[in-house]
Amino acid sequence: MAAEGASDPGGLSEGSGRDGGVDGCRTVYLFDRRGKDSELGDRALQVPERAGYAAFRASVCQTIGISSEEMFVITTTSRKEITCDNFDDTVKDGVTLYLLQSVDQSLLTATKERIDFLPHYDTLVKSGMYEYYASEGQNPLPFALAELIDNSLSATSRNVGVRKIQIKLLFDETQGKPAVAVVDNGRGMTSKQLNNWAVYRLSKFTRQGDFESDHSGYVRPVPVPRSLNSDISYFGVGGKQAVFFVGQSARMISKPIDSKDVHELVLSKEDFEKKEKNKEAIYSGYIRNRKPADSVHITNDEERFLHNLIVEEKEKDSFTAVVITGVQPEHIQYLKNYFHLWTRQLAVLLYIQAGLELLLFSFSSLPSKCWDYRHIYHYYIHGPKGNEISTTKDIGPFNNIDIEISLFEKGKTPKIVNLREIQDDMQTLYINTASDSFEFKAHVEGDGVVEGVIRYHPFLYERETYPDDPCFPSKLRDEDDDEDCFIPEKAARGKRPIFECFWNGRLIPYTSVEDFDWCAPPKKRGLAPIECFNRISGALFTNDKFQVSTNKLTFMDLELKLKDKNTLFTRILNGQEQRMKIDREFALWLKDCHEKHDKQIKFMLFKGIITRPDLPTKKQGPWATFSAIEWDGKIYKAGQLVKTIKTLPLYYGSIVRFFLHGDHDGEVYATGGEVQIAMEPQALYDEIKTVPIAKLDRTVAEKTIRKYVEDEMARLPDRLSVTWPEGDELLPNEVRPAGTPIGALRIEILNKKGEAMQKLPGTSHGGSKKLLVELKVILHTSSGNKEIISHISQHGGKWPYWFKKMENIQKLGNYTLKLQVVLNESNADTYAGRSLPSKAIKFSVKEGKPEKFSFGLLDSPFRVGVPFNIPLELQDEFGHTTQLLSDIEPVLEASGLSLHYEEITKGPNCVIQGVVAKGPVNSCQGKNFNLKVILPGLKEDSQILKIRLLPGPPHRLKVKPDSEILVIENGTAFPFQVEVVDESDNITVQPKLIVHCKFLGAPNLPVYTVDCSSSGTSILTGSPIQVQNIKKDQTLTARIEIPSCKDVSPVEKTIKLLPSSHVACLHIFSVEGQKAIQIKHQDEVNWIAGDVMRNLIFQMYDEGEREINITPSLAEKIKVNWTPEVNKEHLVQGLLPDVQVPTSVKDIRYCQVSFQDDHVSLESAFTVRPLPDDPKHLKCELKGGKTVQMGQELQGEIVIIIADQYGNQISAFSPDSLSTLSISGDGLDSSNLKTTLEANTQSISVQGIRFTPGPPGPKDLCFTWREFSDFLRVHLVSGPPTKLLLIDWPEPKESIPVINGRQLQNPLIVQLCDQWDNPALVPNVKICLIKASSLRLVPSNQQHKTDDKGRANLGVFTVFAPRGEHTVQVKGVYNKSTIEGPTIKLMILPDPEKPIRLNVKYDKDASFVAGDIFTDFMVSVISEGGSVIKNINPTRISMKMWKLSSGMSRPPANAETFSCNKIKDNDKEDGCFYFREKTIPNKVGAYCIQFDFMIDKTNMLSSEQDNYGNHTGMDLVGTVVATIKGFNEEDTDTPLFIGKVRTLEFPFVNGSAEITTLVLAENSPGRDSTEYFIIFEPRLSTLSRTLESYSLPFMFYNDVKKQQQMAALTKEKDQLSKSIIMYRSLFDANKQLLDEMKCQAEEAKLKEAQLRNELKAYNIDIPATQQIPHIEALLEKKITEQNELKKRPRRLCTLPNYTKRSEDILGKIAHLAQIEDDRAAMVISWHLASDMDCVVTLTTDAARSIYDETQGRQQVLPLDSIYRKTLPDWKRPLPHFRNGKLHFKPFGDPVFARDLLTFPDNIEHCETVFGMLLGDTIILDNLDAANHYRKEVVKITHCPTLLTRDGDRIRSNGKFGGLQNKAPPMDKLRGMVFGAPVPKQCMVLGKQIDLIQQYRTALCKLNTVNEDLDNQLQYLHTPDMKKKKQELDEQEKSLKRIEQKLGMTHMRRCVEPLCHSPKIEVTECPIPTKRMRRESTRQNRRSKGDVPN
């Protein structure tokens, strides 16, 4: 619709150019179709504006070239003939005409008619009305505004800051006519872009850019979240349609950024009509280009508002303003009257719905149909995540849009609304009521991408949180019909689809997606309930790859593409796209949302299931009843006061219980439910109401409810009014004497208002009831309350409630007079659960004055003369105990007794005190008396008291006989008769009545005692009276008394004592001749050893020293201790048995003679000491070991003494005796003998015993002195080990042949020997082997030590070494010294059976043509000995071929493999394998052939030659040429070989050439003292390449004398070389040792630091000083703590264990395991109770043995009879884990029972036992947890037996309950319970102790290593080492001089001996190499000067 060319809308025909019409002319196109030969094309005619038909016809004739007379007609294409009448109306510019013969002529050929089809301006002006008419009759105004906002969003898409869009409603009539302006701060438009905007349907894909020359196409924006790219101004129609729908004119004002000009374009309906009327080009016009804020062109008063709008341009860098004028009147009214409504709908809610419908919705209950078109730009305003109200957002690239709507009216304040501030649009509600979201992405074919989000709106207690939408109401409620609340609500979402659809971030309101297959409600219940699927909302965000309608109301193909089978859905997690099963991920997400976020009413305290007959039949049951619910965090319980809402009337009451429809059990979450309420106050409303729980008022305060109840309660009876009209008022808590009357009572019933009442107040629920008053008098006793008076009074109308006087209250006690209001009919004292008014008066009744008495409880017994009390009990007239208040003197009377008393007490306790009775009672048991008591003044004044009177307390003693002097014999006892009497001389008794008799006048006399406590009289006697050494009569005094009775006087008697006639003493005598010598008691008698003491006699005497004749009866009582048998007849004669004297002087004999009878025990003893006899023997004794080492002196000394015949030492030596002592022995070395006389011991000491070297064994020593001699045997053993010898081994000088890889014939056994070759029996000496590195022995690296015999068996070795002679030396280390051993020579022979290479023979001259046949290959296996190995299986030989490529040295996996052919008869060579007729590959190239021999399953021998210098070329034959050459190649004067030849040839066979001797010819040429070389050059014709020659240097001398000098220098050089090697070895060893010591020190330091850090982990710090003492103290402390923990009492198994007499018995099951937890130990022990006593054995034989021993009583379990495949896996997870995932969440801490066991030992066997016994048994906390666990497990697998820590058991079949499945308490198990393990702290202490011990060891090692390192450093700086270093330097200088003399070149100087010393390898040595070097260094340190100079 360009303005240019509007007057030339037509086009040109083919072949006829058209430059447009000439001014004032019309162009007409004429087709001549009169005949077939007419022109095909048309002719263009220029018809002047004022020409007529005649001129036109003439012009046609002239143009066509026909005569004007010819007949033809000119018609239009519709066959309308052109005439003079219609010429001007028909012939228009650009019309097409026909030249025909007639009007109805057929058209002979086709023609082309030019047309112009520019649309009518109504296409533009009325386009909005036509387009939006499709909006289902809705008001299209919001669509128009949305189109303008689309354009502004696109224009501001590149803004860096805020994108501001303003919609101004300019309805102020003072500023002009109404207008609507849409202004944005976008990038603006250039004039060309403004022109493009005006073109109808010029979309963004064809629109030109900023510059006229820019014809580039549309560039799609980069992808952004939610496709919020603002690319929504799309089709080029929306803006034009919108402005002409809103008004009649549009003014576009725009300024692009970086431009100085403002461009302005006006389009109006009025202008279009004017152009049409004037026949002007309608789609043409002008763009005004002006400076900003220039409004001079605005002259119309109707547009005065534009001045203010244009002035605002100054502050803007770029902008676009759309100003619409001529606004439709209905739009003005709507925009003004409903400003707040449509602004909220347009912008954030942005309803795109009809204003009329919204108006109807406001005034009616619900419209017939309502569309929710809110939130079109929700995500443009709030960003990709939407309007999250709880989140503060910074302005960013996706939420920086600011849309503001303002309304300006005359005389009113402008109304301004910012759409960002509106918070109640649907998307905001969706986002902020959702608890979680599920994001996904869909990829459709092509580039279509859909981002999706699903939000979950949880159920919260009584309501769904899914937002209600006015267009889709979720439910219709009728407030009057909501009683059936147990029916669940309708779905939360209702019939609304899940997904709203957004295109490039903009809502497409008419398109929604119901669901997808993976998020639709399933047909069967899935992981989440069905209702959860109705709690989700969602949104789909597409890019522009999906088609939408031009009005942006409908998607064309979205749902079709999304539900295509090729659409791929992926989930978005943490912003990352992940491919997974979308249906399962959604189901898991939905289940998780349901579990986490849905909060229903929690019904608690389940009571049972009931049926409610008050409901309709279908609703009667089942109903679960509960006592409490939790609703929205608040708990409602039974008894709680509540109020209802939405009930008529409102109910106030207390909760009775809750109902929930359904069969439930336990706590449950559910919706709905009902509550049963007891109406309050129950006194007025004795009713129960049931209402839905939702009708509980949750906002009302409990105090409000209580106030209402209290107000209602004020109408009820409240209290009683009591008066006493006739007196005798009963006061509260009054104390009244018994029988006092209570006056008459007058009662009134009052309510809280103080009003008297006789009836209950009337209620709406029933009539009033009469009230009565009940009087009760209640006596309170210990056995309970007793009702003694009860009356009921009613109100008489004229008289009040009345009760008469009461006089019958006599009983003592506490009383209550109770007045109670009761109901007339039922006598109930409560109404509706509330007590009616009552009044209680408490009073007490006490006793009256005394009228009679009785006796109280007396304290017996009553004794003569002892005061006692008589308690009296006084009583009133009713028999109540009372008190004595007046003075009374009682009278006491009794027959035969004298009585008197002290006083009588008054008060509550009346007692006659101090009553004393005296008189005879005849016996200790006492006598009965009647005691009469009289109290004058009482009605009943006397009472008789019966008492029993006992004797009184002791008063004196009576003793018989009565005489004062008594005579007795010493040693006899005397009896006394004693009686204890009271003051009335009655024999009396009392406890502890003990009579003593003490004798005075001599020491140690007995004391007689007798107990008279029971009888009062007895015989007093005791032990005999015995006085020592009494020779004559003696007087004693006997004092008799009672110690416990100080008041009783003692009695004394005089006793005369006579001497006793019994045996008193015993004497022993020794008779020598006629003389008897007394042997006193304890005398010591010296007697010759071994002799006999004879003639011993004894005598006995009495106390008067009179000799007693010995009678046989006395002889029977005499005993001796030195012999068991005694001659009784000799004893009667007074003779004693002979005494044998001991033979040893050290043995002293104790001899005793004793006599014992009933009176005395006597003894007399003496000691016999033996004396030595005469000298008889010489005795030698060895002090120390009997072993003497060869060459060493005997350790210790030999002591020589002289002894008698019994070996007793005799002092016979003197200093002269040493000379007469002689010592002899075989091989005795007497050179160092030393003899010494020991004077103090009278012995001779001999030292220095040594033997000359000889065979070891026993050696006898002979010692002689005078005529005495003695022998002593010692054992001579071998000396210290100094050498090693081989046992059973060939002569070491000869080489031992051994085949390589074979074992030695004999084991290598070494024996330690001393220097004389005697075997040294020294154990634990370390043995090692020294060998060259080329020799390998198997086994290696084994430690060997000598045994007790000094031998070490190194075993049989397998030898691997190159061919030739090798040596092995055995060495030992003893006391840090090296013991050299023999050197073994081994001659290594090749193994004739060991394959080492393959020999391949073939025709090497053959050519290999592709596709041909290979030549024959002959392969043989060559042994180590060079021979062909025969008898090989042909299948072990193979041939491989592959194409050669770079870097491939081994055959690839796809290499072609061939087998060898069968051997033919004509094959002569044995042991060869033939590969014949193998095909050559077809492709030309380099190939590799390899032959392989399979040695075994793992080793393969290939035909390739290796590159490691192994012997090869065994099949090569040729010669080796030896040539002598000089140092320079030009030197021709060289020596010659013998025969005067320069070269010699030697044969080369089988890969080697043997060169035996090379001799130079005499007088050979050559320069003296010059170095020459012998060059050995191989010449091998069969070898394609040249081998490198070998060079051998030598020195040439042609002078004999000089040769001798040179030989001497050479010898000296060799000696120096050896010495230097030794020195360097020494220094190298020291350096290596020093390095190793440093490494060891570093390692020890690291180890110490590591252990220190580990100790710090246990909070153990080691101080820097005094470490070892601190560690020792810490270690002792930890060990003490551990021991204390171990001693603490813990649970033990008291079941006796079975004796483990063999290793096959493990013990009883109860002792095999331990359990820490007490509860688990109890239930597991009970579960295994039948097996606890079972003995477990390893074998069936051991089990059978126990069975036989116990005769079958002991149960046994052998482990070898268990089927182990069925045993459980101890690492298996619990059943609620499936495939590593948690199938359900258990509670109760489930764990396998076997995992709670710990085994002290035999862990593997114990796991087998308990795995079989317990299986997969699981233990949990309680029965509820176990039942829940089993219920869930059986859904997926078998459930094992379950135990609980409370002692319950659920068997594997599900059975539980009963005594069989309930464990008894721990004490009932009788000790058959698993013991508890050692506390864990004990284990921790054990780890700490082990760590501390390791640290102590490491610290000691660190100190030792550091000390060794310091010593080594000091040693290296000793003068000796410095001297050796100096000697090395001098020897090296000397060697250099000698080499110069010898003329050796610098290159060939003797370097090899110094730098390439032979490698020494230590194998099979138990000591590390570094330790050997250290020991050798220490030896070098000790033995200075060993290195030769």
Salt bridges, closest charged atoms under 4 A:
ASP8 OD1 - ARG18 NH2 2.31
GLU14 OE2 - LYS112 NZ 2.68
ASP32 OD1 - ARG34 NE 2.89
GLU39 OE2 - ARG43 NH2 2.11
ASP42 OD2 - ARG114 NH1 2.84
GLU70 OE2 - ARG34 NH1 2.65
ASP122 OD2 - HIS120 ND1 3.61
ASP122 OD2 - LYS126 NZ 3.94
GLU147 OE1 - LYS552 NZ 3.57
ASP150 OD2 - ARG506 NE 2.80
ASP150 OD2 - LYS552 NZ 2.90
ASP231 OD1 - LYS204 NZ 1.95
GLU264 OE2 - ARG251 NH1 2.36
GLU264 OE1 - ARG290 NE 2.85
GLU264 OE2 - HIS297 NE2 3.06
ASP271 OD2 - LYS275 NZ 3.51
GLU276 OE2 - HIS120 NE2 2.94
GLU302 OE2 - LYS177 NZ 3.13
GLU303 OE1 - ARG251 NH2 3.14
GLU312 OE1 - LYS168 NZ 3.16
GLU313 OE2 - ARG290 NH2 2.90
ASP372 OD1 - ARG374 NE 2.71
GLU409 OE2 - LYS336 NZ 3.64
GLU409 OE1 - LYS412 NZ 3.95
ASP424 OD2 - ARG344 NE 3.52
ASP425 OD2 - HIS378 ND1 2.72
GLU451 OE1 - ARG226 NH1 3.58
GLU462 OE2 - ARG698 NH2 2.96
GLU464 OE1 - ARG535 NE 2.96
ASP469 OD1 - ARG374 NH2 2.87
GLU479 OE1 - LYS646 NZ 3.93
ASP482 OD1 - LYS695 NZ 2.73
GLU483 OE2 - LYS695 NZ 3.49
ASP484 OD2 - LYS619 NZ 2.56
GLU489 OE2 - ARG477 NH2 3.42
GLU500 OE1 - HIS375 NE2 2.77
ASP544 OD1 - ARG220 NE 2.94
ASP557 OD2 - LYS561 NZ 3.23
GLU559 OE2 - LYS563 NZ 3.02
GLU577 OE2 - HIS443 NE2 2.64
GLU585 OE1 - ARG571 NH1 3.02
ASP592 OD2 - LYS596 NZ 3.35
GLU595 OE2 - LYS591 NZ 2.87
ASP598 OD2 - ARG535 NH1 2.83
ASP598 OD2 - HIS594 ND1 2.60
ASP632 OD2 - ARG698 NH1 3.21
GLU667 OE1 - LYS602 NZ 3.56
GLU674 OE1 - ARG612 NH1 2.93
GLU687 OE2 - HIS765 ND1 2.21
ASP697 OD2 - LYS643 NZ 3.33
GLU702 OE2 - ARG706 NH2 2.78
ASP711 OD2 - LYS707 NZ 3.36
ASP718 OD2 - ARG719 NH1 3.50
ASP728 OD2 - LYS805 NZ 3.42
GLU734 OE1 - ARG736 NH1 3.26
GLU748 OE2 - ARG746 NH1 3.59
GLU774 OE2 - LYS776 NZ 3.71
GLU787 OE1 - LYS776 NZ 3.36
GLU807 OE2 - LYS805 NZ 3.61
GLU851 OE1 - LYS939 NZ 3.88
ASP876 OD2 - HIS880 ND1 3.37
ASP887 OD1 - LYS906 NZ 1.56
GLU983 OE1 - LYS918 NZ 3.70
ASP985 OD1 - ARG956 NH2 3.46
GLU1041 OE1 - ARG1039 NE 3.58
GLU1052 OE2 - ARG1039 NH1 2.85
GLU1084 OE2 - ARG1169 NE 2.92
ASP1102 OD2 - ARG1106 NE 2.84
GLU1105 OE2 - LYS1031 NZ 3.11
ASP1138 OD2 - ARG1094 NH1 3.23
GLU1181 OE2 - LYS1183 NZ 3.30
ASP1229 OD2 - ARG1250 NH2 3.13
ASP1260 OD1 - ARG1273 NE 2.73
ASP1317 OD1 - LYS1283 NZ 2.79
GLU1380 OE2 - LYS1371 NZ 3.64
ASP1391 OD1 - ARG1302 NH2 3.07
GLU1393 OE1 - ARG1302 NH2 3.61
ASP1416 OD2 - ARG1476 NE 3.92
ASP1467 OD1 - ARG1476 NH2 2.77
ASP1470 OD2 - LYS1430 NZ 3.79
ASP1492 OD2 - LYS1440 NZ 3.77
ASP1531 OD2 - ARG1567 NH2 2.80
ASP1568 OD2 - LYS1602 NZ 3.02
ASP1614 OD1 - LYS1613 NZ 3.45
ASP1635 OD2 - LYS1631 NZ 3.33
GLU1636 OE2 - ARG1973 NH2 2.19
GLU1648 OE2 - ARG1652 NH2 2.96
GLU1672 OE2 - ARG1896 NH1 3.10
GLU1716 OE1 - LYS1880 NZ 3.75
ASP1718 OD1 - ARG1691 NH2 2.83
ASP1733 OD1 - LYS1708 NZ 2.69
ASP1748 OD1 - ARG1744 NE 3.34
GLU1749 OE2 - ARG1701 NH2 2.73
ASP1789 OD2 - ARG1845 NH2 3.67
ASP1816 OD2 - ARG1772 NH1 2.48
ASP1816 OD1 - ARG1794 NH1 2.88
ASP1821 OD1 - ARG1845 NH1 2.74
GLU1832 OE1 - LYS1835 NZ 3.46
ASP1846 OD1 - ARG1719 NH2 2.60
ASP1848 OD1 - LYS1862 NZ 3.46
ASP1908 OD2 - ARG1978 NH2 3.97
ASP1920 OD2 - LYS1924 NZ 3.61
ASP1929 OD1 - LYS1925 NZ 3.25
GLU1932 OE2 - ARG1624 NH2 2.42
GLU1939 OE1 - ARG1949 NE 3.35
GLU1961 OE1 - LYS1331 NZ 3.00
GLU1975 OE2 - ARG1978 NH1 3.70
